[in-house]
Amino acid sequence: MYAIHLRFAGCQDDTACNYDADATDSDDSCEYAEDGYDCNGNCLADTDGDGVCDPFEVAGCQDDTACNYDADATDSDDSCEYAEGRLRLQWQLLSGYRRRRRMRSI
């Protein structure tokens, strides 16, 4: 009797989203989840349930009436500052989501 050995190309990496346990040959077709997500696009961790995965949260002032309002902030960090009296706050974008405050009297 002769044994028949069938060969199947596919993804052999069991950490890949498209892992194929029946694959006998790797065909470099493995696909992986994006960082912070599972293979179905769900957050791996969203502690506060706001729909933004924890690794991608941006802390900052979310009050648009504050001098240091950050439109990119996804979590309030109680850092909002408000102009008082004759003090004017000017904010300049440094890089990414970081801001620097420069105060000067009017």
DSSP file (Angstrom, degrees, kcal/mol; ACC not computed):
  #  RESIDUE AA STRUCTURE BP1 BP2  ACC     N-H-->O    O-->H-N    N-H-->O    O-->H-N    TCO  KAPPA ALPHA  PHI   PSI    X-CA   Y-CA   Z-CA
    1    1 A M              0   0    0      0, 0.0     2,-0.4     0, 0.0     0, 0.0   0.000 360.0 360.0 360.0 146.3    0.0    0.0    0.0
    2    2 A Y        -     0   0    0      2,-0.0     2,-0.4     0, 0.0     0, 0.0  -0.849 360.0-136.7-106.1 139.0    1.1    3.5   -0.7
    3    3 A A        -     0   0    0     -2,-0.4     2,-0.6     2,-0.0     0, 0.0  -0.787  14.4-145.3 -92.2 135.2    0.7    6.4    1.7
    4    4 A I        -     0   0    0     -2,-0.4     2,-0.7     2,-0.0    -2,-0.0  -0.890  10.9-164.7-101.9 124.6   -0.6    9.6    0.2
    5    5 A H        -     0   0    0     -2,-0.6     2,-0.3     2,-0.0    -2,-0.0  -0.925   5.6-161.3-111.9 110.1    0.9   12.8    1.8
    6    6 A L        -     0   0    0     -2,-0.7     2,-0.4     2,-0.0    -2,-0.0  -0.690   4.8-151.3 -90.2 143.5   -1.0   15.9    0.9
    7    7 A R        -     0   0    0     -2,-0.3     2,-0.4    17,-0.0    16,-0.1  -0.941   9.6-169.4-117.5 136.5    0.7   19.2    1.4
    8    8 A F        -     0   0    0     -2,-0.4    16,-2.8    14,-0.2    17,-2.4  -0.989  13.2-142.8-127.9 128.6   -1.2   22.4    2.2
    9    9 A A  E     +a   25   0A   0     -2,-0.4     2,-0.3    14,-0.2    17,-0.2  -0.664  46.6 108.1 -86.8 144.4    0.2   25.9    2.1
   10   10 A G  E    S-a   26   0A   0     15,-2.4    17,-1.2    -2,-0.3     2,-0.5  -0.979  70.5 -44.1 173.3-171.9   -0.9   28.4    4.7
   11   11 A C  B     -b   19   0B   0      7,-0.5     9,-2.8    -2,-0.3    12,-0.3  -0.693  40.6-179.8 -83.7 124.1    0.0   30.3    7.9
   12   12 A Q        +     0   0    0     -2,-0.5     2,-0.8     7,-0.2    -1,-0.1   0.364  49.2 105.6-105.3   3.2    1.8   28.1   10.4
   13   13 A D    >   -     0   0    0      1,-0.1     3,-2.0     5,-0.0     6,-0.1  -0.764  57.6-156.9 -87.8 111.6    2.2   30.7   13.1
   14   14 A D  T 3  S+     0   0    0     -2,-0.8    -1,-0.1     1,-0.3     5,-0.1   0.520  90.4  61.1 -71.0  -2.6   -0.2   29.9   15.9
   15   15 A T  T 3  S+     0   0    0      3,-0.0    -1,-0.3    17,-0.0     2,-0.1   0.497  86.5  98.0 -95.0  -5.3   -0.1   33.5   17.1
   16   16 A A  S X  S-     0   0    0     -3,-2.0     3,-1.1     1,-0.1    16,-0.2  -0.462  80.4-124.9 -82.2 154.4   -1.5   34.8   13.8
   17   17 A C  T 3  S+     0   0    0     14,-2.9    15,-0.1     1,-0.3    -1,-0.1   0.809 111.2  43.3 -66.8 -30.5   -5.1   35.6   13.2
   18   18 A N  T 3  S+     0   0    0     13,-0.7    -7,-0.5    -5,-0.1    -1,-0.3  -0.075  79.6 159.2-109.4  33.6   -5.3   33.3   10.2
   19   19 A Y  B <   -b   11   0B   0     -3,-1.1     2,-0.5    12,-0.1    -7,-0.2  -0.298  25.7-157.1 -56.0 135.9   -3.4   30.4   11.7
   20   20 A D    >   -     0   0    0     -9,-2.8     3,-1.6     1,-0.1    -1,-0.1  -0.933  10.6-166.4-122.7 106.2   -4.1   27.1    9.8
   21   21 A A  T 3  S+     0   0    0     -2,-0.5    -1,-0.1     1,-0.3    -9,-0.0   0.715  90.3  56.8 -63.7 -20.9   -3.5   24.0   11.8
   22   22 A D  T 3  S+     0   0    0     -3,-0.1    -1,-0.3   -13,-0.1   -14,-0.2   0.570  79.5 113.8 -87.2  -9.6   -3.8   21.9    8.7
   23   23 A A    <   +     0   0    0     -3,-1.6   -14,-0.2   -12,-0.3     3,-0.1  -0.419  38.1 179.2 -67.0 133.0   -1.0   23.8    6.8
   24   24 A T  S    S+     0   0    0    -16,-2.8     2,-0.4     1,-0.2   -15,-0.2   0.577  71.3  42.5-104.8 -17.4    2.0   21.7    6.1
   25   25 A D  E    S-a    9   0A   0    -17,-2.4   -15,-2.4   -14,-0.0     2,-0.3  -0.996  81.7-125.5-133.0 134.4    4.0   24.5    4.3
   26   26 A S  E     -a   10   0A   0     -2,-0.4   -15,-0.2   -17,-0.2   -17,-0.1  -0.603  21.5-178.1 -77.7 135.3    4.3   28.1    5.3
   27   27 A D        -     0   0    0    -17,-1.2   -16,-0.1    -2,-0.3    -1,-0.1   0.166  47.2-111.9-119.0  17.2    3.3   30.5    2.5
   28   28 A D  S    S+     0   0    0    -18,-0.3   -17,-0.1     1,-0.1    -2,-0.1   0.796  81.5 125.2  59.1  31.3    4.1   33.8    4.3
   29   29 A S        +     0   0    0    -19,-0.1   -18,-0.2   -11,-0.1    -1,-0.1   0.343  28.9 136.6-100.1   6.2    0.3   34.7    4.4
   30   30 A C        -     0   0    0    -20,-0.2     2,-0.4   -13,-0.1   -11,-0.0  -0.253  35.6-162.5 -60.1 137.9    0.2   35.2    8.2
   31   31 A E        -     0   0    0    -20,-0.0   -14,-2.9     0, 0.0   -13,-0.7  -0.969   3.9-159.1-123.4 139.6   -1.8   38.2    9.4
   32   32 A Y        -     0   0    0     -2,-0.4   -16,-0.1   -16,-0.2     2,-0.1  -0.844  22.3-105.0-121.1 153.2   -1.6   39.7   12.8
   33   33 A A        -     0   0    0     -2,-0.3     6,-0.1     1,-0.1     3,-0.1  -0.387  43.9-101.8 -69.8 151.4   -3.8   41.9   14.9
   34   34 A E    >   -     0   0    0      4,-0.3     3,-2.2     1,-0.1    -1,-0.1  -0.407  54.3 -78.8 -68.8 152.4   -2.9   45.6   15.3
   35   35 A D  T 3  S+     0   0    0      1,-0.3    -1,-0.1    -2,-0.1     3,-0.1  -0.266 120.1  18.7 -53.3 133.2   -1.2   46.5   18.6
   36   36 A G  T 3  S+     0   0    0      1,-0.2     8,-2.5    -3,-0.1     9,-0.5   0.353 113.8  85.8  88.5  -5.7   -3.8   46.9   21.4
   37   37 A Y  B <   -C   43   0C   0     -3,-2.2    -1,-0.2     6,-0.2     6,-0.2  -0.861  69.4-128.1-126.2 157.6   -6.5   44.9   19.5
   38   38 A D    >   -     0   0    0      4,-2.2     3,-2.0    -2,-0.3    -4,-0.3  -0.350  48.6 -84.8 -90.8-176.7   -7.5   41.2   19.1
   39   39 A C  T 3  S+     0   0    0      1,-0.3    -1,-0.0    -6,-0.1   -22,-0.0   0.687 129.6  54.3 -64.9 -18.2   -8.0   39.6   15.7
   40   40 A N  T 3  S-     0   0    0      2,-0.1    -1,-0.3    -7,-0.0    -7,-0.0   0.346 121.2-104.6 -96.3   5.6  -11.6   40.8   15.6
   41   41 A G  S <  S+     0   0    0     -3,-2.0     2,-0.3     1,-0.3    -2,-0.1   0.612  74.0 141.6  83.6  12.4  -10.6   44.5   16.1
   42   42 A N        -     0   0    0      1,-0.1    -4,-2.2     2,-0.0    -1,-0.3  -0.664  59.3-102.7 -88.6 143.3  -11.7   44.6   19.7
   43   43 A C  B     -C   37   0C   0     -2,-0.3    -6,-0.2    -6,-0.2     3,-0.2  -0.367  18.9-150.1 -59.4 136.9   -9.7   46.5   22.4
   44   44 A L  S    S+     0   0    0     -8,-2.5     2,-0.3     1,-0.3    -1,-0.2   0.793  87.3  15.7 -77.2 -28.7   -7.6   44.2   24.5
   45   45 A A        +     0   0    0     -9,-0.5     9,-3.1    -3,-0.0    -1,-0.3  -0.926  58.1 155.8-149.4 120.5   -7.9   46.7   27.4
   46   46 A D    >   +     0   0    0     -2,-0.3     3,-1.5     7,-0.3     5,-0.1  -0.622  13.7 176.6-140.4  75.5  -10.4   49.6   27.8
   47   47 A T  T 3  S+     0   0    0      1,-0.3    -1,-0.1    -2,-0.1     6,-0.1   0.829  79.9  41.1 -54.1 -41.6  -10.6   50.1   31.5
   48   48 A D  T 3  S-     0   0    0      4,-0.2    -1,-0.3     1,-0.0    -2,-0.0   0.467 102.7-128.0 -92.7   0.1  -12.9   53.1   31.4
   49   49 A G    <   +     0   0    0     -3,-1.5    -2,-0.1     3,-0.1     4,-0.1   0.768  66.8 131.1  66.0  27.3  -15.1   51.8   28.7
   50   50 A D  S    S-     0   0    0      2,-0.3    -1,-0.1    24,-0.0     3,-0.1   0.409  79.7-107.4 -93.1   3.4  -14.8   54.9   26.5
   51   51 A G  S    S+     0   0    0      1,-0.2     2,-0.5    -5,-0.1    -8,-0.0   0.460  89.3 109.5  86.3   0.4  -14.0   53.0   23.3
   52   52 A V  S    S-     0   0    0     22,-0.1    -2,-0.3    -9,-0.0    -1,-0.2  -0.952  74.4-119.4-110.4 122.9  -10.3   54.0   23.3
   53   53 A C    >   -     0   0    0     -2,-0.5     3,-2.3     1,-0.1     4,-0.4  -0.313  25.6-115.4 -61.3 140.8   -7.9   51.2   24.1
   54   54 A D  G >  S+     0   0    0     -9,-3.1     3,-1.4     1,-0.3    -1,-0.1   0.827 112.9  56.8 -48.9 -43.0   -5.8   52.0   27.2
   55   55 A P  G 3  S+     0   0    0      0, 0.0    -1,-0.3     0, 0.0    -2,-0.1   0.724 110.6  46.4 -64.2 -16.9   -2.5   52.1   25.4
   56   56 A F  G <  S+     0   0    0     -3,-2.3    -2,-0.2   -20,-0.1    -3,-0.1   0.345  82.1 123.4-107.6   6.0   -3.9   54.9   23.1
   57   57 A E    <   -     0   0    0     -3,-1.4     2,-0.5    -4,-0.4    16,-0.1  -0.375  47.6-153.2 -65.2 145.4   -5.5   57.0   25.8
   58   58 A V        -     0   0    0     14,-0.1    16,-2.6    -2,-0.0    17,-2.1  -0.976   6.6-147.1-124.6 116.0   -4.3   60.7   25.9
   59   59 A A  E     +d   75   0D   0     -2,-0.5     2,-0.3    14,-0.2    17,-0.2  -0.589  44.3 105.0 -81.6 142.6   -4.6   62.5   29.2
   60   60 A G  E    S-d   76   0D   0     15,-2.1    17,-1.2    -2,-0.3     2,-0.5  -0.981  71.1 -47.7 171.4-175.1   -5.3   66.2   29.2
   61   61 A C  B     -e   69   0E   0      7,-0.5     9,-2.9    -2,-0.3    12,-0.3  -0.697  38.5-177.9 -83.9 124.2   -7.8   68.9   29.7
   62   62 A Q        +     0   0    0     -2,-0.5     2,-0.8     7,-0.2    -1,-0.1   0.344  51.2 104.0-104.4   4.9  -11.1   68.2   28.0
   63   63 A D    >   -     0   0    0      1,-0.1     3,-2.1     5,-0.0     6,-0.1  -0.791  58.3-157.1 -90.9 111.2  -12.9   71.5   29.0
   64   64 A D  T 3  S+     0   0    0     -2,-0.8    -1,-0.1     1,-0.3     5,-0.1   0.508  89.6  62.4 -71.2  -1.4  -12.9   73.6   25.8
   65   65 A T  T 3  S+     0   0    0      3,-0.0    -1,-0.3    17,-0.0     2,-0.1   0.495  86.2  95.8 -95.1  -5.1  -13.3   76.8   27.9
   66   66 A A  S X  S-     0   0    0     -3,-2.1     3,-1.2     1,-0.1    16,-0.2  -0.485  81.8-123.7 -84.2 155.5   -9.9   76.2   29.6
   67   67 A C  T 3  S+     0   0    0     14,-2.6    15,-0.1     1,-0.3    24,-0.1   0.806 112.0  44.3 -66.3 -29.8   -6.7   77.9   28.3
   68   68 A N  T 3  S+     0   0    0     13,-0.7    -7,-0.5    -5,-0.1    -1,-0.3  -0.041  78.7 157.8-108.8  31.6   -5.0   74.5   28.0
   69   69 A Y  B <   -e   61   0E   0     -3,-1.2     2,-0.5    12,-0.1    -7,-0.2  -0.296  26.3-157.6 -54.7 134.8   -7.9   72.6   26.3
   70   70 A D    >   -     0   0    0     -9,-2.9     3,-1.7     1,-0.1    -1,-0.1  -0.927  11.3-166.2-122.4 106.1   -6.6   69.6   24.4
   71   71 A A  T 3  S+     0   0    0     -2,-0.5    -1,-0.1     1,-0.3    -9,-0.0   0.702  90.4  57.0 -63.9 -19.6   -8.9   68.4   21.6
   72   72 A D  T 3  S+     0   0    0     25,-0.1    -1,-0.3    -3,-0.1   -14,-0.1   0.564  79.8 114.7 -88.1  -9.2   -6.9   65.2   21.4
   73   73 A A    <   +     0   0    0     -3,-1.7   -14,-0.2   -12,-0.3     3,-0.1  -0.402  36.3 177.4 -66.7 133.8   -7.4   64.3   25.1
   74   74 A T  S    S+     0   0    0    -16,-2.6     2,-0.4     1,-0.3   -15,-0.2   0.539  71.7  42.6-108.6 -14.9   -9.5   61.1   25.7
   75   75 A D  E    S-d   59   0D   0    -17,-2.1   -15,-2.1   -14,-0.0     2,-0.3  -0.999  82.0-126.7-134.2 130.5   -9.2   61.2   29.5
   76   76 A S  E     -d   60   0D   0     -2,-0.4   -15,-0.2   -17,-0.2   -17,-0.1  -0.577  20.5-175.8 -74.3 134.1   -9.4   64.2   31.8
   77   77 A D        -     0   0    0    -17,-1.2   -16,-0.1    -2,-0.3    -1,-0.1   0.156  46.5-111.7-115.9  17.8   -6.5   64.5   34.1
   78   78 A D  S    S+     0   0    0    -18,-0.3   -17,-0.1     1,-0.1    -2,-0.1   0.804  82.1 124.8  58.7  31.6   -7.8   67.5   36.1
   79   79 A S        +     0   0    0    -19,-0.1   -18,-0.2   -11,-0.1    -1,-0.1   0.370  28.5 135.2-100.5   4.5   -5.1   69.7   34.5
   80   80 A C        -     0   0    0    -20,-0.1     2,-0.4   -13,-0.1   -11,-0.0  -0.256  34.4-166.9 -59.9 136.7   -7.4   72.4   33.2
   81   81 A E        -     0   0    0    -20,-0.0   -14,-2.6     8,-0.0   -13,-0.7  -0.969   2.8-156.9-126.7 143.6   -6.3   76.0   33.8
   82   82 A Y        -     0   0    0     -2,-0.4     2,-0.2   -16,-0.2   -16,-0.1  -0.921  24.6-107.4-123.6 143.8   -8.4   79.1   33.4
   83   83 A A        -     0   0    0     -2,-0.4     2,-0.4     6,-0.1     5,-0.1  -0.462  37.0-168.8 -68.4 137.1   -7.3   82.7   32.8
   84   84 A E    >   -     0   0    0      3,-0.2     3,-2.0    -2,-0.2    -1,-0.0  -0.991  47.6 -36.0-129.5 137.8   -7.9   84.9   35.9
   85   85 A G  T 3  S-     0   0    0     -2,-0.4    -2,-0.0     1,-0.3     0, 0.0  -0.247 123.1 -15.9  56.4-128.6   -7.7   88.6   36.0
   86   86 A R  T 3  S+     0   0    0      2,-0.1    20,-1.8    -3,-0.0     2,-0.5   0.200 105.8 111.7 -96.8  16.0   -5.0   90.1   33.8
   87   87 A L  E <   -F  105   0F   0     -3,-2.0     2,-0.5    18,-0.2    -3,-0.2  -0.774  47.7-165.6 -93.5 130.5   -3.2   86.9   33.2
   88   88 A R  E     -F  104   0F   0     16,-1.6    16,-1.5    -2,-0.5     2,-0.5  -0.955   6.2-151.8-117.0 133.1   -3.3   85.5   29.7
   89   89 A L  E     -F  103   0F   0     -2,-0.5     2,-0.5    14,-0.2    14,-0.2  -0.878   8.8-167.7-104.4 130.9   -2.2   81.9   29.0
   90   90 A Q  E     -F  102   0F   0     12,-1.8    12,-2.1    -2,-0.5     2,-0.4  -0.967   5.7-157.6-118.0 134.1   -0.8   81.1   25.6
   91   91 A W  E     -F  101   0F   0     -2,-0.5     2,-0.4    10,-0.2    10,-0.2  -0.904   5.6-168.4-114.3 137.4   -0.3   77.5   24.5
   92   92 A Q  E     -F  100   0F   0      8,-1.7     8,-1.7    -2,-0.4     2,-0.5  -0.977  25.5-120.5-125.1 137.6    2.0   76.3   21.9
   93   93 A L  E     +F   99   0F   0     -2,-0.4     6,-0.2     6,-0.2     3,-0.1  -0.621  30.0 177.0 -75.1 123.7    2.0   72.9   20.4
   94   94 A L  E     -     0   0F   0      4,-1.7     2,-0.3    -2,-0.5    -1,-0.2   0.909  61.0 -38.8 -91.2 -58.5    5.5   71.3   21.0
   95   95 A S  E >  S-F   98   0F   0      3,-0.8     3,-2.4     0, 0.0    -1,-0.3  -0.914 101.3 -23.3-168.5 142.8    5.0   67.8   19.5
   96   96 A G  T 3  S-     0   0    0     -2,-0.3    -2,-0.0     1,-0.3     0, 0.0  -0.315 125.4 -22.1  56.0-120.1    2.3   65.2   19.4
   97   97 A Y  T 3  S+     0   0    0     -2,-0.1     2,-0.3    -4,-0.1    -1,-0.3   0.315 108.3 109.8-105.9   5.8    0.0   65.8   22.3
   98   98 A R  E <   -F   95   0F   0     -3,-2.4    -4,-1.7    -5,-0.0    -3,-0.8  -0.630  45.4-171.3 -87.6 141.3    2.3   67.7   24.5
   99   99 A R  E     -F   93   0F   0     -2,-0.3     2,-0.4    -6,-0.2    -6,-0.2  -0.956  11.4-149.5-129.8 150.2    1.8   71.4   25.2
  100  100 A R  E     -F   92   0F   0     -8,-1.7    -8,-1.7    -2,-0.4     2,-0.4  -0.946  13.6-139.6-119.0 140.6    3.8   74.0   26.9
  101  101 A R  E     -F   91   0F   0     -2,-0.4     2,-0.5   -10,-0.2   -10,-0.2  -0.827  14.0-173.0-102.5 135.6    2.4   77.0   28.7
  102  102 A R  E     -F   90   0F   0    -12,-2.1   -12,-1.8    -2,-0.4     2,-0.4  -0.985  12.0-161.1-125.0 119.5    3.9   80.4   28.5
  103  103 A M  E     +F   89   0F   0     -2,-0.5     2,-0.3   -14,-0.2   -14,-0.2  -0.777  15.8 165.0-101.9 143.0    2.4   83.0   30.9
  104  104 A R  E     -F   88   0F   0    -16,-1.5   -16,-1.6    -2,-0.4     2,-0.2  -0.977  33.8-115.0-153.7 146.5    2.6   86.7   30.5
  105  105 A S  E      F   87   0F   0     -2,-0.3   -18,-0.2   -18,-0.2   -19,-0.0  -0.493 360.0 360.0 -78.7 148.0    0.8   89.6   32.0
  106  106 A I              0   0    0    -20,-1.8    -1,-0.1    -2,-0.2   -19,-0.1   0.413 360.0 360.0 -88.8 360.0   -1.2   91.9   29.8
